[in-house]
Amino acid sequence: MTQNITFDRALIEKYDRPGPRYTSYPTAPQFHQAFAMDDYVAAAKASNAEAAPKNLSVYIHIPFCKSLCYYCACNKIITHKTERAVEYLEYLKREIAMQGALFDRSRKLTQLHLGGGTPTYLTSEQLAELMDSLREHFNLDDSDEHEFSLEVDPRTVAPVQIHQLRALGFNRLSFGVQDFDEAVQAAVNRLQSEEQTRELVRAAREARFRSVSVDLIYGLPLQTVQSFDATLSKIIDMRPDRIAAYSYAHLPELVRAQKLIRPQDMPPPERKLELLELTIARLTAAGYVYIGMDHFALPDDELVLARENGTLQRNFQGYSTHADCDLIGIGVSSIGKVHNTYSQSVKELSQYYARLNEGLLPIQRGYTLTEDDRLRREVILDLMCQERIDFGKFEDRYQIDFRAYFADALAQLEEPLADGLVAINEDGLVLLPEGKLMLRNVAMAFDAYLGTGQKGRFSRTV
């Protein structure tokens, strides 16, 4: 795969439409409440019975935040009552015990991610309790080859805590920054100094974290090309291993917090494309490799190496270096992928507690994949991770004639083909430099559920 990215404003505007991010296929709108705890337990048993059971990955959702960021669409609870975290931790430990009992002890837990909310709302002592519980009920990979990560709000931790996180076994950190411009920060109610972030990045280097990532958002209120250029310069100077630059989806009719953003502060639509073009130009000029979607990484980062050797994966947390794992979601609103199923837990804290008090897993909805779903998922993931689809691979694995099976999908790609986004030859499909930013649009052609009354709102593809 090449590093070439062509930024054609007219093409981008043409293809900039709502579409899935494909952290899963089928996507979340297909999940339904007919999928119950029994289905999940059966999926866990089936995964244990596979000839070569997969390693395990765990996602834990920590919903608490001390202040409200107006742009945030995550499932969160704003509170200064830290005793709520004490109660939540006790229930998390109950669920960890219940989940751990479903999976063979021989299966290693090689991947762990804490998201939120604000995972560092928990104290170092509480995080140590959480890790002890995981170690008691799962076979944790204690080598440093594991991928144990958590999201860090720089406003909530001191450098000493970064060293404590490393001692607990975490070896990857993601710092939320979004933007350093003070006017933008005030507009979204997230005041955070550059020095706070610099200090923590230095601490992460001293503690020998294997990967340090920074999250940015473009398209926020009051952002200008000049102001975001200044933020990019500061981030590049810090030299994190990875940078995720997310497009802000302003949907105040769906996200209540976003109603607190003044409409007159929102940038014009063309500004977002200007900021995207700037971001790509600045980061690639600074030596970062464009992984795909929103992700950039330094040339020696594991994401880049996985991209080059064909082992790059994609899951609910985005791009990953680890082989495909069974993903166990723990905590309120968490999502999992076990065997050929997806599952999501209840979104309300009271429901989460009530289910666990009854001795039940808090599964609210889910989905069991069909053979067609599994085929299309693999096709879409190859496109998202390798930027190509090898027809022969799928013909051998699924005993199909690719062109005949996907005749409708290939017909939908006639316009992207004519516009030079993709090339299709006898052996397969390849994403071209002009199409890298429209990756999701190309993937949508292989989605059997789009255009069939699928519910749900998606962010725009560019």
For each residue, the residues with C-beta under 8 A, 3 or more apart:
1: 307 308 386 387 388
2: 433
3: 284 289 290
4: 433 436
5: 280 284 290 433 436 437
6: 432 433 434 436
7: 12 276 277 280 281 437
8: 11 12 434
9: 12 13 273 277
10: 13 14
11: 8 14 15 419 421 434 438
12: 7 8 9 15 16 273 437 438 462
13: 9 10 16 273
14: 10 11 419
15: 11 12 416 421 438 441 461 462
16: 12 13 273 460 461 462
17: 441 460 461
18: 457 458 459 460 461
19: 440 441 444 450 458 459 460 461
20: 25 27 440 443 444 447 450 458
21: 293 440 458 459
22: 25 27 314 380 381 384 440 443
23: 314 315 316 317 318
24: 27 28 315 316 335 337 342 377
25: 20 22 373 376 377 380 381 447
26: 29 30 342 367 369 373 377 447 449
27: 20 22 24 30 447 449 454 456
28: 24 31 335 344 456
29: 26 449 454 455 456
30: 26 27 367 449 454
31: 28 35 342 343 344 365 366 367
32: 35 365 366 367
33: 36 364 365
34:
35: 31 32 39 40 341 343 363 365 366 367 368
36: 33 39 40 363 366
37: 40 41 360 361 363
38: 41 42
39: 35 36 42 43 341 343 366 368
40: 35 36 37 43 44 336 338 341 343 361 363 366
41: 37 38 44 45 102 361
42: 38 39 45 46
43: 39 40 46 47 338 339 340 341 343 368
44: 40 41 47 48 102 103 338 339
45: 41 42 48 49 102
46: 42 43 49 50 339 340
47: 43 44 50 53 54 103 326 338 339
48: 44 45 53 103 104 107
49: 45 46 53
50: 46 47 53 54 339
51:
52:
53: 47 48 49 50 104 106 107 326
54: 47 50 107 323 324 325 326
55: 107 108 109 110 111 141 322 323 325 326
56: 103 107 108 109 110 111 138 139 325 326 327 328
57: 109 110 111 112 113 315 322 325 326 327 328
58: 109 111 112 113 134 138 327 328 330
59: 112 113 114 115 316 317 327 328 329 330 331 334 335 336
60: 92 112 113 114 115 119 130 330 331 334
61: 75 115 116 117 329 330 331 332 333 334
62: 85 88 114 115 116 117 118 119 121 122 331
63: 75 76 77 88 116 117 331 332 333 349
64: 76 77 78 79 84 85 88 116 117 118 121
65: 68 69 76 77 78 79 116 117 118 121 153
66: 78 79 80 118 121 156
67: 78 189 190
68: 65 72 76 78 189 257 260
69: 65 72 178 188 189 190 257
70: 187 188 189 190 257 258 260 261
71: 178 188 217 220 248 250 257 258 261
72: 68 69 76 255 257
73: 249 251 254 255 257 258
74: 115 116 117
75: 61 63 117 332 333 347
76: 63 64 65 68 72 116 117 118
77: 63 64 65 84 117 349
78: 64 65 66 67 68
79: 64 65 66 84
80: 66
81: 84
82: 85 86 121
83: 86 87
84: 64 77 79 81 87 88
85: 62 64 82 88 89 121 122 126
86: 82 83 89 90 126
87: 83 84 90 91
88: 62 63 64 84 85 91 92 349
89: 85 86 92 93 122 126 129 130
90: 86 87 93 94
91: 87 88 94 95 352 353 356
92: 60 88 89 95 96 130 133 330 331
93: 89 90 96 97 129 130 133
94: 90 91 97 98 356
95: 91 92 98 99 330 331 356 361 362
96: 92 93 99 100 133 134 137 138 330
97: 93 94 100 101 133 136 137
98: 94 95 101 102 356 361
99: 95 96 102 103 137 328 330 361
100: 96 97 103 136 137 138
101: 97 98 137
102: 41 44 45 98 99
103: 44 47 48 56 99 100 107 138 326 328
104: 48 53 107
105: 139
106: 53 139
107: 48 53 54 55 56 103 104 139 326
108: 55 56 139 140 141
109: 55 56 57 58 112 134 138 139 140 141 146
110: 55 56 57 141 145 146 147 322 325
111: 55 56 57 58 146 147 148 320 322 325 327
112: 57 58 59 60 109 134 146 147 148 149
113: 57 58 59 60 148 149 150 317
114: 59 60 62 119 149 150 151
115: 59 60 61 62 74 119 150 151 317
116: 61 62 63 64 65 74 76 119 121 151
117: 61 62 63 64 65 74 75 76 77 121
118: 62 64 65 66 76 121 151 153 156
119: 60 62 114 115 116 122 127 150 151 152
120: 150 151 152 153 156 157 161
121: 62 64 65 66 82 85 116 117 118 156
122: 62 85 89 119 126 127 130
123: 126 127
124: 127 128 161 164 165 168
125: 128 129
126: 85 86 89 122 123 129 130
127: 119 122 123 124 130 131 165 168
128: 124 125 131 132 168
129: 89 93 125 126 132 133
130: 60 89 92 93 122 126 127 133 134
131: 127 128 134 135 168 169
132: 128 129 135 136
133: 92 93 96 97 129 130 136 137
134: 58 96 109 112 130 131 137 138 140
135: 131 132 138 140
136: 97 100 132 133
137: 96 97 99 100 101 133 134
138: 56 58 96 100 103 109 134 135
139: 56 105 106 107 108 109
140: 108 109 134 135 146 169
141: 55 108 109 110 145 146
142: 146 169
143: 146
144: 171 210
145: 110 141
146: 109 110 111 112 140 141 142 143 169 171
147: 110 111 112 171 172 320 321 322
148: 111 112 113 169 170 171 172
149: 112 113 114 170 171 172 173 174 211
150: 113 114 115 119 120 165 170 172 173 174
151: 114 115 116 118 119 120 174 176
152: 119 120 156 157 162 173 174 175 176 200
153: 65 118 120 156 157 176
154: 157 175 176 177 192 196 197 200
155: 191 192 196
156: 66 118 120 121 152 153
157: 120 152 153 154 161 162 200
158: 161 162
159: 162 163 199 200 202 203
160: 163 164 203
161: 120 124 157 158 164 165
162: 152 157 158 159 165 166 173 200 203 204 207 209
163: 159 160 166 167 203 206 207
164: 124 160 161 167 168
165: 124 127 150 161 162 168 170 173 207
166: 162 163 170 171 204 207 208 209
167: 163 164
168: 124 127 128 131 164 165
169: 131 140 142 146 148
170: 148 149 150 165 166 173 209
171: 144 146 147 148 149 166 209 210 211
172: 147 148 149 150 209 210 211 212 213
173: 149 150 152 162 165 170 204 209 211 212 213
174: 149 150 151 152 213 214 215 244
175: 152 154 197 200 201 212 213 214 215 240
176: 151 152 153 154 215
177: 154 180 192 197 214 215 216 231 235
178: 69 71 184 185 188 190 215 216 217 220
179: 184 185 216 217 220 223 227 228 231
180: 177 185 192 194 197 230 231 234
181: 184 185 222 223 227 228 230 231
182: 185 186 191
183: 186 187 222 227
184: 178 179 181 187 188 220 221 222 223 227
185: 178 179 180 181 182 188 190 191 192
186: 182 183 189 191
187: 70 183 184 220 221 222 261 262 265
188: 69 70 71 178 184 185 220 221 261
189: 67 68 69 70 186 260
190: 67 69 70 178 185
191: 155 182 185 186
192: 154 155 177 180 185 196 197
193: 196 197
194: 180 197 198 234
195: 198 199
196: 154 155 192 193 199 200
197: 154 175 177 180 192 193 194 200 201 214 238
198: 194 195 201 202 238
199: 159 195 196 202 203
200: 152 154 157 159 162 175 196 197 203 204
201: 175 197 198 204 205 212 214 238 240
202: 159 198 199 205 206
203: 159 160 162 163 199 200 206 207
204: 162 166 173 200 201 207 209 212
205: 201 202 208 209 212
206: 163 202 203
207: 162 163 165 166 203 204
208: 166 205
209: 162 166 170 171 172 173 204 205 212
210: 144 171 172 302
211: 149 171 172 173 241 242 301 302
212: 172 173 175 201 204 205 209 240 241 242
213: 172 173 174 175 240 241 242 243 244
214: 174 175 177 197 201 235 238 240 242 243 244
215: 174 175 176 177 178 243 244 246
216: 177 178 179 231 232 235 243 244 245 246 279
217: 71 178 179 220 245 246 247 248
218: 223 228 245 246 247 248 272 275 276 279
219: 223 247 248 250 267 271 272 275
220: 71 178 179 184 187 188 217 223 248 267
221: 184 187 188 261 262 265 266 267
222: 181 183 184 187 227 265 267
223: 179 181 184 218 219 220 227 228 267 271 275
224: 227 228 267 271
225: 228 229 271 274 275 278
226: 229 230
227: 179 181 183 184 222 223 224 230 231
228: 179 181 218 223 224 225 231 232 275 278 279
229: 225 226 232 233 278 282
230: 180 181 226 227 233 234
231: 177 179 180 181 216 227 228 234 235
232: 216 228 229 235 236 278 279 282 283
233: 229 230 236 237 282
234: 180 194 230 231 237 238
235: 177 214 216 231 232 238 240 243
236: 232 233 239 282 283 286
237: 233 234
238: 197 198 201 214 234 235
239: 236 298
240: 175 201 212 213 214 235 243
241: 211 212 213 297 298 301
242: 211 212 213 214 295 296 297 298 301 303
243: 213 214 215 216 235 240 283 288 295 296 297
244: 174 213 214 215 216 294 295 296 318
245: 216 217 218 276 279 283 294 296
246: 215 216 217 218 294
247: 217 218 219 272 276 294 459 460 462
248: 71 217 218 219 220 272
249: 73 459 460
250: 71 219 258 261 266
251: 73 254 255 258 457
252: 255 256 258 259 261
253:
254: 73 251 457
255: 72 73 251 252 258 259
256: 252 259
257: 68 69 70 71 72 73 260
258: 70 71 73 250 251 252 255 261
259: 252 255 256
260: 68 70 189 257
261: 70 71 187 188 221 250 252 258 265 266
262: 187 221 265 266
263: 266
264:
265: 187 221 222 261 262
266: 221 250 261 262 263
267: 219 220 221 222 223 224 271 272
268: 271
269: 272 273
270: 273 274
271: 219 223 224 225 267 268 274 275
272: 218 219 247 248 267 269 275 276
273: 9 12 13 16 269 270 276 277 462
274: 225 270 271 277 278
275: 218 219 223 225 228 271 272 278 279
276: 7 218 245 247 272 273 279 280 437 462
277: 7 9 273 274 280 281
278: 225 228 229 232 274 275 281 282
279: 216 218 228 232 245 275 276 282 283
280: 5 7 276 277 283 284 290
281: 7 277 278 284 285
282: 229 232 233 236 278 279 285 286
283: 232 236 243 245 279 280 286 288 290 296
284: 3 5 280 281 287 288 289 290 296
285: 281 282
286: 236 282 283
287: 284 298 299
288: 243 283 284 296 297 298
289: 3 284 296 297 298 299 301 304 307
290: 3 5 280 283 284 295 296 436
291: 295 296 297 303 304 307 312 319
292: 295 307 319 384 385 387 436 439
293: 21 318 319 384 439 440
294: 244 245 246 247 318
295: 242 243 244 290 291 292 303 318 319
296: 242 243 244 245 283 284 288 289 290 291
297: 241 242 243 288 289 291 301 303 304
298: 239 241 242 287 288 289 301 304
299: 287 289 304
300: 304 305
301: 211 241 242 289 297 298 304 305
302: 210 211 305 306 321
303: 242 291 295 297 306 307 312 319 321
304: 289 291 297 298 299 300 301 307 308
305: 300 301 302 308 309 321
306: 302 303 309 310 311 312 313 321
307: 1 289 291 292 303 304 312 385 386
308: 1 304 305
309: 305 306
310: 306 386
311: 306 321 323
312: 291 303 306 307 319 320 321 385 386
313: 306 319 320 321 322 323 324 381 385
314: 22 23 318 319 320 381 384 385
315: 23 24 57 318 320 325 327 337
316: 23 24 59 327 335 337
317: 23 59 113 115 320
318: 23 244 293 294 295 314 315
319: 291 292 293 295 303 312 313 314 385
320: 111 147 312 313 314 315 317
321: 147 302 303 305 306 311 312 313
322: 55 57 110 111 147 313 325
323: 54 55 311 313
324: 54 313
325: 54 55 56 57 110 111 315 322
326: 47 53 54 55 56 57 103 107 337 338 339
327: 56 57 58 59 111 315 316 335 336 337 338
328: 56 57 58 59 99 103 336 338
329: 59 61 334 335 336 343 344 345
330: 58 59 60 61 92 95 96 99 334
331: 59 60 61 62 63 92 95 334 345 352
332: 61 63 75 345 346 347 348 349 352 362
333: 61 63 75 344 345 346 347
334: 59 60 61 329 330 331 344 345
335: 24 28 59 316 327 329 342 343 344 345
336: 40 59 327 328 329 342 343 344
337: 24 315 316 326 327 341 342 343
338: 40 43 44 47 326 327 328 341 343
339: 43 44 46 47 50 326
340: 43 46 368 369 374
341: 35 39 40 43 337 338 366 367 368 369
342: 24 26 31 335 336 337 366 367 369
343: 31 35 39 40 43 329 335 336 337 338 363 365 366 367
344: 28 31 329 333 334 335 336 363 364 365 366
345: 329 331 332 333 334 335 352 361 362 363 364
346: 332 333 351 352 355 362 363 364
347: 75 332 333 351 364
348: 332 351 352
349: 63 77 88 332 352 353
350: 353 354
351: 346 347 348 354 355 362 364
352: 91 331 332 345 346 348 349 355 356 362
353: 91 349 350 356 357
354: 350 351 357 358
355: 346 351 352 358 360 361 362
356: 91 94 95 98 352 353 359 360 362
357: 353 354
358: 354 355
359: 356
360: 37 355 356
361: 37 40 41 95 98 99 345 355
362: 95 332 345 346 351 352 355 356
363: 35 36 37 40 343 344 345 346 366
364: 33 344 345 346 347 351
365: 31 32 33 35 343 344
366: 31 32 35 36 39 40 341 342 343 344 363
367: 26 30 31 32 35 341 342 343
368: 35 39 43 340 341
369: 26 340 341 342 373 374 377
370: 373 374
371: 374 375 398
372: 375 376 448
373: 25 26 369 370 376 377 448
374: 340 369 370 371 377 378
375: 371 372 378 379 394 398 400 405
376: 25 372 373 379 380 446 447 448
377: 24 25 26 369 373 374 380 381
378: 374 375 381 382 394
379: 375 376 382 383 389 394 406 446
380: 22 25 376 377 383 384 443 446 447
381: 22 25 313 314 377 378 384 385
382: 378 379 385 386 388 389 390 393
383: 379 380 386 387 388 389 429 431 439 442 443 446
384: 22 292 293 314 380 381 439 443
385: 292 307 312 313 314 319 381 382
386: 1 307 310 312 382 383
387: 1 292 383 430 431 436 439
388: 1 382 383 428 429 430 431
389: 379 382 383 394 428 429
390: 382 393 394 427 428
391: 394 395 402 403 427 428 429
392: 395 396 402 427 428
393: 382 390 396 397
394: 375 378 379 389 390 391 397 398 400 402
395: 391 392 398 399 400 401 402
396: 392 393 399
397: 393 394
398: 371 375 394 395
399: 395 396
400: 375 394 395 404 405
401: 395 404 405
402: 391 392 394 395 405 406
403: 391 406 407 410
404: 400 401 407
405: 375 400 401 402
406: 379 402 403 409 410 446
407: 403 404 410 411
408: 411 412
409: 406 412 413 445 446
410: 403 406 407 413 414 424 445
411: 407 408 414
412: 408 409 415 445
413: 409 410 416 417 422 424 429 442 445
414: 410 411 417 418
415: 412 418 419
416: 15 413 419 421 422 435 438 441 442 445
417: 413 414 420 421 422 423 424
418: 414 415
419: 11 14 415 416 434
420: 417 432 434 435
421: 11 15 416 417 431 432 434 435 438 441 442
422: 413 416 417 429 430 431 432 435 442
423: 417 429 430 432
424: 410 413 417 428 429 430
425: 428 430
426:
427: 390 391 392
428: 388 389 390 391 392 424 425
429: 383 388 389 391 413 422 423 424
430: 387 388 422 423 424 425
431: 383 387 388 421 422 435 436 439 442
432: 6 420 421 422 423 435 436
433: 2 4 5 6 436
434: 6 8 11 419 420 421
435: 416 420 421 422 431 432 438 439 442
436: 4 5 6 290 292 387 431 432 433 439
437: 5 7 12 276 462
438: 11 12 15 416 421 435 441 442 461 462
439: 292 293 383 384 387 431 435 436 442 443
440: 19 20 21 22 293 443 444 461
441: 15 17 19 416 421 438 444 445 461
442: 383 413 416 421 422 431 435 438 439 445
443: 20 22 380 383 384 439 440 446 447
444: 19 20 440 441 447 450 461
445: 409 410 412 413 416 441 442
446: 376 379 380 383 406 409 443
447: 20 25 26 27 376 380 443 444 450
448: 372 373 376 452
449: 26 27 29 30 452 454
450: 19 20 444 447 454
451: 454
452: 448 449
453:
454: 27 29 30 449 450 451
455: 29
456: 27 28 29
457: 18 251 254
458: 18 19 20 21
459: 18 19 21 247 249
460: 16 17 18 19 247 249
461: 15 16 17 18 19 438 440 441 444
462: 12 15 16 247 273 276 437 438
